[in-house]
């Protein structure tokens, strides 16, 4: 995966339960309009794609070719475009932030002692007490060059059911779980 160019604030790209919409030739994207058989990327994408290479006509032409072959993402005033062929983009790793993670677990226990020799313990445990849906961070493996089918910008699953890193442990973002425990010690 190659880094792309970002124009605008990274905070404009918000991870949601759907991929960030794109325009271009990538799978699942809105296709470019064509004029005379030639693809016409949106003007804001063309400007953003050529801006990092101001003063270098050859790199601006390569940026336009890259934009025409792939596409761009536009959201809340920020634009993500592929870099010119043969160059690297300015969008570094972990530039985008995902949704916050809030998880409240609660455990209540009671111990009874009988004749100093026998002990009974009762436990009641709640995982995700408030039953809040917490979604995974956008994986670093998400590739913008795969379009909407690549789920770029999508926080689509909870941590306990993510196909990228399954973690079926209680209290890891899934629905509320209640667990009872009773132990006798002698």
C-alpha positions in Angstrom: 0.0 0.0 0.0 1.3 3.4 -0.9 0.5 6.6 1.0 -1.7 9.1 -0.7 -1.7 12.9 -0.6 -4.0 14.7 1.8 -5.2 18.3 1.3 -7.0 19.7 4.3 -7.3 18.6 7.9 -7.1 14.9 8.7 -10.0 15.4 11.2 -12.3 15.9 8.2 -12.2 12.2 7.5 -14.4 10.6 10.1 -14.7 6.8 10.4 -18.3 5.7 10.4 -20.1 2.4 9.8 -19.9 2.9 6.0 -16.8 3.5 3.8 -15.9 7.0 2.8 -17.4 7.8 -0.6 -15.0 8.0 -3.5 -15.1 9.2 -7.1 -13.1 7.5 -9.9 -12.3 4.2 -11.5 -11.9 2.1 -8.3 -14.4 -0.6 -7.4 -17.5 0.8 -5.8 -16.7 4.4 -6.6 -18.9 6.9 -8.4 -17.4 7.0 -11.9 -16.0 10.1 -13.5 -18.1 12.0 -16.0 -16.8 11.6 -19.5 -16.5 14.3 -22.1 -15.6 13.3 -25.6 -14.6 9.8 -24.3 -12.2 11.2 -21.7 -12.7 10.9 -18.0 -13.1 14.2 -16.2 -12.2 14.1 -12.5 -13.9 16.8 -10.3 -12.1 20.1 -10.4 -11.4 20.1 -6.7 -9.6 16.7 -7.0 -7.5 17.9 -9.9 -6.4 21.0 -8.0 -5.6 19.0 -4.9 -3.7 16.3 -6.9 -1.5 18.9 -8.7 -0.9 21.2 -5.7 2.0 19.3 -4.1 3.9 19.5 -7.4 3.5 23.2 -8.1 6.2 24.4 -10.5 6.9 20.9 -11.9 4.8 20.4 -15.0 6.0 16.8 -15.5 5.0 15.7 -12.0 1.7 17.6 -12.3 0.9 15.6 -15.5 1.9 12.3 -13.7 -0.4 13.4 -10.7 -3.3 13.9 -13.2 -2.7 10.5 -14.8 -2.6 8.8 -11.4 -5.9 10.6 -10.4 -7.5 9.6 -13.7 -6.5 5.9 -13.1 -7.6 5.7 -9.5 -9.8 8.4 -8.1 -10.2 10.6 -5.0 -12.0 10.9 -1.7 -13.7 14.1 -0.7 -15.2 14.6 2.8 -15.9 17.7 4.9 -13.5 19.9 3.0 -10.5 17.5 2.9 -9.4 15.7 -0.3 -7.4 12.5 -0.5 -5.7 11.9 -3.9 -3.2 9.4 -5.2 0.4 10.6 -5.5 2.0 11.3 -8.9 3.4 8.1 -10.4 6.9 7.6 -9.0 6.4 9.6 -5.9 5.2 9.1 -2.4 2.2 10.8 -0.8 2.1 13.0 2.4 -0.5 11.0 4.3 1.5 9.1 6.8 0.5 6.1 8.8 -2.2 6.5 11.5 -3.1 10.0 10.3 -6.8 9.3 10.6 -8.6 8.8 13.9 -11.3 6.3 14.5 -14.2 6.2 16.9 -13.7 6.4 20.7 -13.8 3.2 22.7 -15.8 3.3 25.9 -16.3 0.1 27.9 -17.5 -0.2 31.5 -17.3 -3.5 33.3 -18.6 -4.1 36.8 -17.9 -7.0 39.2 -19.7 -7.5 42.6 -18.7 -10.2 45.0 -19.7 -11.5 48.4 -17.7 -13.9 50.6 -19.3 -15.9 53.4 -17.2 -17.8 56.1 -18.7 -20.8 57.9 -16.8 -22.0 61.1 -13.5 -20.5 59.9 -13.0 -23.6 57.7 -15.6 -23.3 54.9 -15.8 -20.3 52.5 -18.5 -19.6 49.9 -17.9 -16.9 47.3 -20.6 -15.5 45.0 -19.7 -13.2 42.0 -21.8 -11.2 39.6 -19.9 -9.7 36.7 -21.2 -7.4 33.9 -19.2 -6.9 30.7 -20.2 -3.8 28.7 -22.6 -2.7 31.5 -24.2 0.1 29.5 -24.5 -2.1 26.3 -22.8 0.5 24.2 -21.7 -0.5 20.6 -18.0 0.2 20.3 -16.5 -0.3 16.8 -12.9 -1.2 15.9 -10.5 1.4 14.8 -10.0 1.7 11.0 -7.4 -1.0 10.2 -4.0 0.2 9.0 -4.3 -2.4 6.2 -7.2 -0.4 4.6 -6.1 0.6 1.2 -7.6 3.7 -0.5 -6.7 2.4 -3.9 -9.3 -0.4 -3.6 -12.2 2.1 -3.5 -15.4 1.5 -1.5 -14.9 -2.2 -1.8 -11.7 -1.8 0.3 -13.8 -0.3 3.2 -11.6 2.8 3.4 -12.7 4.7 6.5 -15.1 2.1 7.7 -15.4 1.1 11.3 -17.8 -1.7 10.5 -17.4 -4.3 13.3 -16.9 -4.6 17.0 -13.6 -5.8 18.4 -15.0 -9.2 19.4 -16.2 -10.0 15.8 -13.7 -8.3 13.6 -12.5 -10.5 10.7 -9.1 -8.9 10.7 -8.3 -9.6 14.4 -11.0 -11.7 16.0 -11.1 -11.4 19.8 -14.0 -13.3 21.3 -13.0 -12.3 24.9 -15.8 -11.0 27.1 -15.7 -7.2 27.5 -14.0 -6.4 24.3 -16.7 -4.3 22.6 -19.5 -6.8 22.0 -23.0 -6.8 23.5 -23.6 -6.8 27.3 -22.7 -10.1 29.0 -23.7 -11.1 32.5 -21.8 -13.8 34.3 -22.5 -15.5 37.7 -20.0 -17.4 39.7 -20.3 -19.5 42.9 -17.3 -21.1 44.5 -17.0 -23.3 47.6 -13.6 -23.6 49.4 -12.9 -26.1 52.1 
